């Protein structure tokens, strides 16, 4: 009887430790996904800002308007 209580105690400690380790790993994965989603949001907002301009290459704007000089 006493040995069976010890075995049950050891098994429950093992299961609890495996559960805690598993939860820690899953939180690391979700943090990486959050960082990726934030990076995607930044890229989308940056592309929206750039889409406002009709000219993709800003150097073409300076060439067309005659603003390019020796100091440029």
Secondary structure, DSSP 8 states (H G I E B T S, - for coil): -HHHHHHHHHHHHHHHHHHHHHHHHHHHHHHHHHHHHHHHHHHHHHHHHHHTSS-S-HHHHHHHHT---TT-
